[in-house]
Amino acid sequence: MDFDWRVVAVLAPVIVAASWAAFNIGAAALKQVQNFLNKQA
């Protein structure tokens, strides 16, 4: 049973883009949560 590398070729850019977006949005969301928590104190 051979592995079909076309699946990797199609999914790899999608996974890279999703992880890049999650990293950028996650950093902004974390900063926003920290600002919110600092204003509550």
mmCIF entry with sequence, helices, sheets and N, C-alpha, C, O atoms, coordinates in Angstrom:
data_MODEL
# 
_entry.id   MODEL 
# 
_entity.id                         1 
_entity.type                       polymer 
_entity.pdbx_number_of_molecules   1 
# 
_entity_poly.entity_id                      1 
_entity_poly.type                           'polypeptide(L)' 
_entity_poly.nstd_linkage                   no 
_entity_poly.nstd_monomer                   no 
_entity_poly.pdbx_seq_one_letter_code       MDFDWRVVAVLAPVIVAASWAAFNIGAAALKQVQNFLNKQA 
_entity_poly.pdbx_seq_one_letter_code_can   MDFDWRVVAVLAPVIVAASWAAFNIGAAALKQVQNFLNKQA 
_entity_poly.pdbx_strand_id                 A 
# 
loop_
_entity_poly_seq.entity_id 
_entity_poly_seq.num 
_entity_poly_seq.mon_id 
_entity_poly_seq.hetero 
1 1  MET n 
1 2  ASP n 
1 3  PHE n 
1 4  ASP n 
1 5  TRP n 
1 6  ARG n 
1 7  VAL n 
1 8  VAL n 
1 9  ALA n 
1 10 VAL n 
1 11 LEU n 
1 12 ALA n 
1 13 PRO n 
1 14 VAL n 
1 15 ILE n 
1 16 VAL n 
1 17 ALA n 
1 18 ALA n 
1 19 SER n 
1 20 TRP n 
1 21 ALA n 
1 22 ALA n 
1 23 PHE n 
1 24 ASN n 
1 25 ILE n 
1 26 GLY n 
1 27 ALA n 
1 28 ALA n 
1 29 ALA n 
1 30 LEU n 
1 31 LYS n 
1 32 GLN n 
1 33 VAL n 
1 34 GLN n 
1 35 ASN n 
1 36 PHE n 
1 37 LEU n 
1 38 ASN n 
1 39 LYS n 
1 40 GLN n 
1 41 ALA n 
# 
_struct_asym.id          A 
_struct_asym.entity_id   1 
# 
_struct_conf.conf_type_id            HELX_P 
_struct_conf.id                      HELX_P1 
_struct_conf.pdbx_PDB_helix_id       AA1 
_struct_conf.beg_label_comp_id       TRP 
_struct_conf.beg_label_asym_id       A 
_struct_conf.beg_label_seq_id        5 
_struct_conf.pdbx_beg_PDB_ins_code   ? 
_struct_conf.end_label_comp_id       GLN 
_struct_conf.end_label_asym_id       A 
_struct_conf.end_label_seq_id        40 
_struct_conf.pdbx_end_PDB_ins_code   ? 
_struct_conf.beg_auth_comp_id        TRP 
_struct_conf.beg_auth_asym_id        A 
_struct_conf.beg_auth_seq_id         5 
_struct_conf.end_auth_comp_id        GLN 
_struct_conf.end_auth_asym_id        A 
_struct_conf.end_auth_seq_id         40 
_struct_conf.pdbx_PDB_helix_class    1 
_struct_conf.details                 ? 
_struct_conf.pdbx_PDB_helix_length   36 
# 
_struct_conf_type.id          HELX_P 
_struct_conf_type.criteria    ? 
_struct_conf_type.reference   ? 
# 
loop_
_atom_site.group_PDB 
_atom_site.id 
_atom_site.type_symbol 
_atom_site.label_atom_id 
_atom_site.label_alt_id 
_atom_site.label_comp_id 
_atom_site.label_asym_id 
_atom_site.label_entity_id 
_atom_site.label_seq_id 
_atom_site.pdbx_PDB_ins_code 
_atom_site.Cartn_x 
_atom_site.Cartn_y 
_atom_site.Cartn_z 
_atom_site.occupancy 
_atom_site.B_iso_or_equiv 
_atom_site.pdbx_formal_charge 
_atom_site.auth_seq_id 
_atom_site.auth_comp_id 
_atom_site.auth_asym_id 
_atom_site.auth_atom_id 
_atom_site.pdbx_PDB_model_num 
ATOM 1   N N  . MET A 1 1  ? 0.842   -1.186 0.000  1.00 0.00 ? 1  MET A N  1 
ATOM 2   C CA . MET A 1 1  ? 0.000   0.000  0.000  1.00 0.00 ? 1  MET A CA 1 
ATOM 3   C C  . MET A 1 1  ? 0.885   1.248  0.000  1.00 0.00 ? 1  MET A C  1 
ATOM 4   O O  . MET A 1 1  ? 1.582   1.530  0.975  1.00 0.00 ? 1  MET A O  1 
ATOM 5   N N  . ASP A 1 2  ? 0.847   1.975  -1.091 1.00 0.00 ? 2  ASP A N  1 
ATOM 6   C CA . ASP A 1 2  ? 1.658   3.179  -1.219 1.00 0.00 ? 2  ASP A CA 1 
ATOM 7   C C  . ASP A 1 2  ? 0.906   4.379  -0.660 1.00 0.00 ? 2  ASP A C  1 
ATOM 8   O O  . ASP A 1 2  ? -0.320  4.463  -0.734 1.00 0.00 ? 2  ASP A O  1 
ATOM 9   N N  . PHE A 1 3  ? 1.675   5.300  -0.102 1.00 0.00 ? 3  PHE A N  1 
ATOM 10  C CA . PHE A 1 3  ? 1.088   6.531  0.430  1.00 0.00 ? 3  PHE A CA 1 
ATOM 11  C C  . PHE A 1 3  ? 0.923   7.533  -0.701 1.00 0.00 ? 3  PHE A C  1 
ATOM 12  O O  . PHE A 1 3  ? 1.823   7.711  -1.522 1.00 0.00 ? 3  PHE A O  1 
ATOM 13  N N  . ASP A 1 4  ? -0.224  8.180  -0.735 1.00 0.00 ? 4  ASP A N  1 
ATOM 14  C CA . ASP A 1 4  ? -0.504  9.153  -1.787 1.00 0.00 ? 4  ASP A CA 1 
ATOM 15  C C  . ASP A 1 4  ? -0.014  10.536 -1.348 1.00 0.00 ? 4  ASP A C  1 
ATOM 16  O O  . ASP A 1 4  ? -0.626  11.180 -0.496 1.00 0.00 ? 4  ASP A O  1 
ATOM 17  N N  . TRP A 1 5  ? 1.089   10.977 -1.938 1.00 0.00 ? 5  TRP A N  1 
ATOM 18  C CA . TRP A 1 5  ? 1.692   12.250 -1.555 1.00 0.00 ? 5  TRP A CA 1 
ATOM 19  C C  . TRP A 1 5  ? 0.917   13.448 -2.074 1.00 0.00 ? 5  TRP A C  1 
ATOM 20  O O  . TRP A 1 5  ? 1.172   14.579 -1.659 1.00 0.00 ? 5  TRP A O  1 
ATOM 21  N N  . ARG A 1 6  ? -0.030  13.214 -2.978 1.00 0.00 ? 6  ARG A N  1 
ATOM 22  C CA . ARG A 1 6  ? -0.847  14.326 -3.463 1.00 0.00 ? 6  ARG A CA 1 
ATOM 23  C C  . ARG A 1 6  ? -1.697  14.914 -2.348 1.00 0.00 ? 6  ARG A C  1 
ATOM 24  O O  . ARG A 1 6  ? -1.981  16.112 -2.337 1.00 0.00 ? 6  ARG A O  1 
ATOM 25  N N  . VAL A 1 7  ? -2.103  14.058 -1.404 1.00 0.00 ? 7  VAL A N  1 
ATOM 26  C CA . VAL A 1 7  ? -2.876  14.548 -0.259 1.00 0.00 ? 7  VAL A CA 1 
ATOM 27  C C  . VAL A 1 7  ? -2.032  15.523 0.558  1.00 0.00 ? 7  VAL A C  1 
ATOM 28  O O  . VAL A 1 7  ? -2.524  16.572 0.974  1.00 0.00 ? 7  VAL A O  1 
ATOM 29  N N  . VAL A 1 8  ? -0.773  15.185 0.787  1.00 0.00 ? 8  VAL A N  1 
ATOM 30  C CA . VAL A 1 8  ? 0.133   16.073 1.528  1.00 0.00 ? 8  VAL A CA 1 
ATOM 31  C C  . VAL A 1 8  ? 0.356   17.364 0.749  1.00 0.00 ? 8  VAL A C  1 
ATOM 32  O O  . VAL A 1 8  ? 0.370   18.449 1.330  1.00 0.00 ? 8  VAL A O  1 
ATOM 33  N N  . ALA A 1 9  ? 0.528   17.248 -0.554 1.00 0.00 ? 9  ALA A N  1 
ATOM 34  C CA . ALA A 1 9  ? 0.779   18.429 -1.376 1.00 0.00 ? 9  ALA A CA 1 
ATOM 35  C C  . ALA A 1 9  ? -0.411  19.384 -1.357 1.00 0.00 ? 9  ALA A C  1 
ATOM 36  O O  . ALA A 1 9  ? -0.233  20.599 -1.450 1.00 0.00 ? 9  ALA A O  1 
ATOM 37  N N  . VAL A 1 10 ? -1.605  18.851 -1.239 1.00 0.00 ? 10 VAL A N  1 
ATOM 38  C CA . VAL A 1 10 ? -2.794  19.702 -1.207 1.00 0.00 ? 10 VAL A CA 1 
ATOM 39  C C  . VAL A 1 10 ? -3.034  20.267 0.192  1.00 0.00 ? 10 VAL A C  1 
ATOM 40  O O  . VAL A 1 10 ? -3.377  21.441 0.332  1.00 0.00 ? 10 VAL A O  1 
ATOM 41  N N  . LEU A 1 11 ? -2.857  19.446 1.224  1.00 0.00 ? 11 LEU A N  1 
ATOM 42  C CA . LEU A 1 11 ? -3.192  19.865 2.582  1.00 0.00 ? 11 LEU A CA 1 
ATOM 43  C C  . LEU A 1 11 ? -2.096  20.680 3.263  1.00 0.00 ? 11 LEU A C  1 
ATOM 44  O O  . LEU A 1 11 ? -2.396  21.486 4.144  1.00 0.00 ? 11 LEU A O  1 
ATOM 45  N N  . ALA A 1 12 ? -0.857  20.496 2.884  1.00 0.00 ? 12 ALA A N  1 
ATOM 46  C CA . ALA A 1 12 ? 0.242   21.192 3.556  1.00 0.00 ? 12 ALA A CA 1 
ATOM 47  C C  . ALA A 1 12 ? 0.096   22.719 3.510  1.00 0.00 ? 12 ALA A C  1 
ATOM 48  O O  . ALA A 1 12 ? 0.218   23.357 4.556  1.00 0.00 ? 12 ALA A O  1 
ATOM 49  N N  . PRO A 1 13 ? -0.159  23.332 2.352  1.00 0.00 ? 13 PRO A N  1 
ATOM 50  C CA . PRO A 1 13 ? -0.318  24.800 2.353  1.00 0.00 ? 13 PRO A CA 1 
ATOM 51  C C  . PRO A 1 13 ? -1.517  25.255 3.183  1.00 0.00 ? 13 PRO A C  1 
ATOM 52  O O  . PRO A 1 13 ? -1.472  26.310 3.816  1.00 0.00 ? 13 PRO A O  1 
ATOM 53  N N  . VAL A 1 14 ? -2.574  24.470 3.179  1.00 0.00 ? 14 VAL A N  1 
ATOM 54  C CA . VAL A 1 14 ? -3.758  24.826 3.965  1.00 0.00 ? 14 VAL A CA 1 
ATOM 55  C C  . VAL A 1 14 ? -3.427  24.777 5.454  1.00 0.00 ? 14 VAL A C  1 
ATOM 56  O O  . VAL A 1 14 ? -3.823  25.669 6.205  1.00 0.00 ? 14 VAL A O  1 
ATOM 57  N N  . ILE A 1 15 ? -2.712  23.753 5.882  1.00 0.00 ? 15 ILE A N  1 
ATOM 58  C CA . ILE A 1 15 ? -2.346  23.610 7.288  1.00 0.00 ? 15 ILE A CA 1 
ATOM 59  C C  . ILE A 1 15 ? -1.383  24.724 7.697  1.00 0.00 ? 15 ILE A C  1 
ATOM 60  O O  . ILE A 1 15 ? -1.511  25.282 8.787  1.00 0.00 ? 15 ILE A O  1 
ATOM 61  N N  . VAL A 1 16 ? -0.429  25.048 6.840  1.00 0.00 ? 16 VAL A N  1 
ATOM 62  C CA . VAL A 1 16 ? 0.516   26.126 7.145  1.00 0.00 ? 16 VAL A CA 1 
ATOM 63  C C  . VAL A 1 16 ? -0.227  27.453 7.275  1.00 0.00 ? 16 VAL A C  1 
ATOM 64  O O  . VAL A 1 16 ? 0.034   28.216 8.205  1.00 0.00 ? 16 VAL A O  1 
ATOM 65  N N  . ALA A 1 17 ? -1.137  27.734 6.365  1.00 0.00 ? 17 ALA A N  1 
ATOM 66  C CA . ALA A 1 17 ? -1.882  28.992 6.423  1.00 0.00 ? 17 ALA A CA 1 
ATOM 67  C C  . ALA A 1 17 ? -2.770  29.049 7.663  1.00 0.00 ? 17 ALA A C  1 
ATOM 68  O O  . ALA A 1 17 ? -2.865  30.095 8.305  1.00 0.00 ? 17 ALA A O  1 
ATOM 69  N N  . ALA A 1 18 ? -3.411  27.955 8.002  1.00 0.00 ? 18 ALA A N  1 
ATOM 70  C CA . ALA A 1 18 ? -4.280  27.933 9.183  1.00 0.00 ? 18 ALA A CA 1 
ATOM 71  C C  . ALA A 1 18 ? -3.475  28.111 10.463 1.00 0.00 ? 18 ALA A C  1 
ATOM 72  O O  . ALA A 1 18 ? -3.906  28.820 11.373 1.00 0.00 ? 18 ALA A O  1 
ATOM 73  N N  . SER A 1 19 ? -2.317  27.478 10.541 1.00 0.00 ? 19 SER A N  1 
ATOM 74  C CA . SER A 1 19 ? -1.510  27.623 11.746 1.00 0.00 ? 19 SER A CA 1 
ATOM 75  C C  . SER A 1 19 ? -0.936  29.031 11.856 1.00 0.00 ? 19 SER A C  1 
ATOM 76  O O  . SER A 1 19 ? -0.827  29.561 12.962 1.00 0.00 ? 19 SER A O  1 
ATOM 77  N N  . TRP A 1 20 ? -0.566  29.648 10.737 1.00 0.00 ? 20 TRP A N  1 
ATOM 78  C CA . TRP A 1 20 ? -0.067  31.022 10.750 1.00 0.00 ? 20 TRP A CA 1 
ATOM 79  C C  . TRP A 1 20 ? -1.166  31.978 11.215 1.00 0.00 ? 20 TRP A C  1 
ATOM 80  O O  . TRP A 1 20 ? -0.915  32.876 12.019 1.00 0.00 ? 20 TRP A O  1 
ATOM 81  N N  . ALA A 1 21 ? -2.373  31.783 10.709 1.00 0.00 ? 21 ALA A N  1 
ATOM 82  C CA . ALA A 1 21 ? -3.490  32.638 11.110 1.00 0.00 ? 21 ALA A CA 1 
ATOM 83  C C  . ALA A 1 21 ? -3.821  32.428 12.583 1.00 0.00 ? 21 ALA A C  1 
ATOM 84  O O  . ALA A 1 21 ? -4.070  33.397 13.299 1.00 0.00 ? 21 ALA A O  1 
ATOM 85  N N  . ALA A 1 22 ? -3.829  31.193 13.041 1.00 0.00 ? 22 ALA A N  1 
ATOM 86  C CA . ALA A 1 22 ? -4.126  30.913 14.451 1.00 0.00 ? 22 ALA A CA 1 
ATOM 87  C C  . ALA A 1 22 ? -3.060  31.528 15.354 1.00 0.00 ? 22 ALA A C  1 
ATOM 88  O O  . ALA A 1 22 ? -3.376  32.036 16.429 1.00 0.00 ? 22 ALA A O  1 
ATOM 89  N N  . PHE A 1 23 ? -1.817  31.485 14.928 1.00 0.00 ? 23 PHE A N  1 
ATOM 90  C CA . PHE A 1 23 ? -0.734  32.083 15.718 1.00 0.00 ? 23 PHE A CA 1 
ATOM 91  C C  . PHE A 1 23 ? -0.915  33.594 15.839 1.00 0.00 ? 23 PHE A C  1 
ATOM 92  O O  . PHE A 1 23 ? -0.798  34.150 16.931 1.00 0.00 ? 23 PHE A O  1 
ATOM 93  N N  . ASN A 1 24 ? -1.198  34.255 14.722 1.00 0.00 ? 24 ASN A N  1 
ATOM 94  C CA . ASN A 1 24 ? -1.367  35.707 14.740 1.00 0.00 ? 24 ASN A CA 1 
ATOM 95  C C  . ASN A 1 24 ? -2.615  36.131 15.501 1.00 0.00 ? 24 ASN A C  1 
ATOM 96  O O  . ASN A 1 24 ? -2.573  37.068 16.297 1.00 0.00 ? 24 ASN A O  1 
ATOM 97  N N  . ILE A 1 25 ? -3.718  35.445 15.257 1.00 0.00 ? 25 ILE A N  1 
ATOM 98  C CA . ILE A 1 25 ? -4.959  35.786 15.951 1.00 0.00 ? 25 ILE A CA 1 
ATOM 99  C C  . ILE A 1 25 ? -4.849  35.432 17.427 1.00 0.00 ? 25 ILE A C  1 
ATOM 100 O O  . ILE A 1 25 ? -5.369  36.152 18.279 1.00 0.00 ? 25 ILE A O  1 
ATOM 101 N N  . GLY A 1 26 ? -4.183  34.340 17.732 1.00 0.00 ? 26 GLY A N  1 
ATOM 102 C CA . GLY A 1 26 ? -4.011  33.930 19.124 1.00 0.00 ? 26 GLY A CA 1 
ATOM 103 C C  . GLY A 1 26 ? -3.201  34.937 19.912 1.00 0.00 ? 26 GLY A C  1 
ATOM 104 O O  . GLY A 1 26 ? -3.515  35.209 21.071 1.00 0.00 ? 26 GLY A O  1 
ATOM 105 N N  . ALA A 1 27 ? -2.167  35.495 19.308 1.00 0.00 ? 27 ALA A N  1 
ATOM 106 C CA . ALA A 1 27 ? -1.355  36.494 19.997 1.00 0.00 ? 27 ALA A CA 1 
ATOM 107 C C  . ALA A 1 27 ? -2.182  37.750 20.275 1.00 0.00 ? 27 ALA A C  1 
ATOM 108 O O  . ALA A 1 27 ? -2.100  38.314 21.366 1.00 0.00 ? 27 ALA A O  1 
ATOM 109 N N  . ALA A 1 28 ? -2.963  38.182 19.316 1.00 0.00 ? 28 ALA A N  1 
ATOM 110 C CA . ALA A 1 28 ? -3.807  39.367 19.518 1.00 0.00 ? 28 ALA A CA 1 
ATOM 111 C C  . ALA A 1 28 ? -4.890  39.093 20.550 1.00 0.00 ? 28 ALA A C  1 
ATOM 112 O O  . ALA A 1 28 ? -5.201  39.956 21.371 1.00 0.00 ? 28 ALA A O  1 
ATOM 113 N N  . ALA A 1 29 ? -5.459  37.909 20.514 1.00 0.00 ? 29 ALA A N  1 
ATOM 114 C CA . ALA A 1 29 ? -6.505  37.564 21.474 1.00 0.00 ? 29 ALA A CA 1 
ATOM 115 C C  . ALA A 1 29 ? -5.936  37.484 22.883 1.00 0.00 ? 29 ALA A C  1 
ATOM 116 O O  . ALA A 1 29 ? -6.584  37.924 23.833 1.00 0.00 ? 29 ALA A O  1 
ATOM 117 N N  . LEU A 1 30 ? -4.758  36.940 23.034 1.00 0.00 ? 30 LEU A N  1 
ATOM 118 C CA . LEU A 1 30 ? -4.122  36.850 24.347 1.00 0.00 ? 30 LEU A CA 1 
ATOM 119 C C  . LEU A 1 30 ? -3.829  38.242 24.899 1.00 0.00 ? 30 LEU A C  1 
ATOM 120 O O  . LEU A 1 30 ? -4.032  38.494 26.087 1.00 0.00 ? 30 LEU A O  1 
ATOM 121 N N  . LYS A 1 31 ? -3.354  39.145 24.045 1.00 0.00 ? 31 LYS A N  1 
ATOM 122 C CA . LYS A 1 31 ? -3.086  40.518 24.481 1.00 0.00 ? 31 LYS A CA 1 
ATOM 123 C C  . LYS A 1 31 ? -4.385  41.198 24.904 1.00 0.00 ? 31 LYS A C  1 
ATOM 124 O O  . LYS A 1 31 ? -4.407  41.939 25.887 1.00 0.00 ? 31 LYS A O  1 
ATOM 125 N N  . GLN A 1 32 ? -5.459  40.949 24.171 1.00 0.00 ? 32 GLN A N  1 
ATOM 126 C CA . GLN A 1 32 ? -6.733  41.562 24.500 1.00 0.00 ? 32 GLN A CA 1 
ATOM 127 C C  . GLN A 1 32 ? -7.259  41.034 25.839 1.00 0.00 ? 32 GLN A C  1 
ATOM 128 O O  . GLN A 1 32 ? -7.791  41.801 26.642 1.00 0.00 ? 32 GLN A O  1 
ATOM 129 N N  . VAL A 1 33 ? -7.114  39.748 26.077 1.00 0.00 ? 33 VAL A N  1 
ATOM 130 C CA . VAL A 1 33 ? -7.544  39.163 27.353 1.00 0.00 ? 33 VAL A CA 1 
ATOM 131 C C  . VAL A 1 33 ? -6.709  39.721 28.497 1.00 0.00 ? 33 VAL A C  1 
ATOM 132 O O  . VAL A 1 33 ? -7.245  40.028 29.562 1.00 0.00 ? 33 VAL A O  1 
ATOM 133 N N  . GLN A 1 34 ? -5.419  39.853 28.291 1.00 0.00 ? 34 GLN A N  1 
ATOM 134 C CA . GLN A 1 34 ? -4.566  40.415 29.342 1.00 0.00 ? 34 GLN A CA 1 
ATOM 135 C C  . GLN A 1 34 ? -4.953  41.858 29.651 1.00 0.00 ? 34 GLN A C  1 
ATOM 136 O O  . GLN A 1 34 ? -4.990  42.247 30.818 1.00 0.00 ? 34 GLN A O  1 
ATOM 137 N N  . ASN A 1 35 ? -5.241  42.649 28.632 1.00 0.00 ? 35 ASN A N  1 
ATOM 138 C CA . ASN A 1 35 ? -5.683  44.037 28.845 1.00 0.00 ? 35 ASN A CA 1 
ATOM 139 C C  . ASN A 1 35 ? -6.996  44.073 29.618 1.00 0.00 ? 35 ASN A C  1 
ATOM 140 O O  . ASN A 1 35 ? -7.177  44.901 30.510 1.00 0.00 ? 35 ASN A O  1 
ATOM 141 N N  . PHE A 1 36 ? -7.902  43.178 29.275 1.00 0.00 ? 36 PHE A N  1 
ATOM 142 C CA . PHE A 1 36 ? -9.199  43.116 29.964 1.00 0.00 ? 36 PHE A CA 1 
ATOM 143 C C  . PHE A 1 36 ? -9.006  42.757 31.428 1.00 0.00 ? 36 PHE A C  1 
ATOM 144 O O  . PHE A 1 36 ? -9.627  43.359 32.305 1.00 0.00 ? 36 PHE A O  1 
ATOM 145 N N  . LEU A 1 37 ? -8.154  41.787 31.695 1.00 0.00 ? 37 LEU A N  1 
ATOM 146 C CA . LEU A 1 37 ? -7.922  41.372 33.076 1.00 0.00 ? 37 LEU A CA 1 
ATOM 147 C C  . LEU A 1 37 ? -7.201  42.459 33.875 1.00 0.00 ? 37 LEU A C  1 
ATOM 148 O O  . LEU A 1 37 ? -7.460  42.622 35.067 1.00 0.00 ? 37 LEU A O  1 
ATOM 149 N N  . ASN A 1 38 ? -6.309  43.193 33.238 1.00 0.00 ? 38 ASN A N  1 
ATOM 150 C CA . ASN A 1 38 ? -5.599  44.271 33.928 1.00 0.00 ? 38 ASN A CA 1 
ATOM 151 C C  . ASN A 1 38 ? -6.547  45.422 34.276 1.00 0.00 ? 38 ASN A C  1 
ATOM 152 O O  . ASN A 1 38 ? -6.371  46.068 35.310 1.00 0.00 ? 38 ASN A O  1 
ATOM 153 N N  . LYS A 1 39 ? -7.534  45.684 33.442 1.00 0.00 ? 39 LYS A N  1 
ATOM 154 C CA . LYS A 1 39 ? -8.494  46.757 33.720 1.00 0.00 ? 39 LYS A CA 1 
ATOM 155 C C  . LYS A 1 39 ? -9.451  46.369 34.837 1.00 0.00 ? 39 LYS A C  1 
ATOM 156 O O  . LYS A 1 39 ? -9.983  47.241 35.525 1.00 0.00 ? 39 LYS A O  1 
ATOM 157 N N  . GLN A 1 40 ? -9.677  45.073 35.027 1.00 0.00 ? 40 GLN A N  1 
ATOM 158 C CA . GLN A 1 40 ? -10.590 44.607 36.075 1.00 0.00 ? 40 GLN A CA 1 
ATOM 159 C C  . GLN A 1 40 ? -9.960  44.770 37.456 1.00 0.00 ? 40 GLN A C  1 
ATOM 160 O O  . GLN A 1 40 ? -10.680 44.972 38.433 1.00 0.00 ? 40 GLN A O  1 
ATOM 161 N N  . ALA A 1 41 ? -8.659  44.688 37.559 1.00 0.00 ? 41 ALA A N  1 
ATOM 162 C CA . ALA A 1 41 ? -7.983  44.735 38.866 1.00 0.00 ? 41 ALA A CA 1 
ATOM 163 C C  . ALA A 1 41 ? -7.903  46.136 39.423 1.00 0.00 ? 41 ALA A C  1 
ATOM 164 O O  . ALA A 1 41 ? -7.364  46.338 40.511 1.00 0.00 ? 41 ALA A O  1 
# 
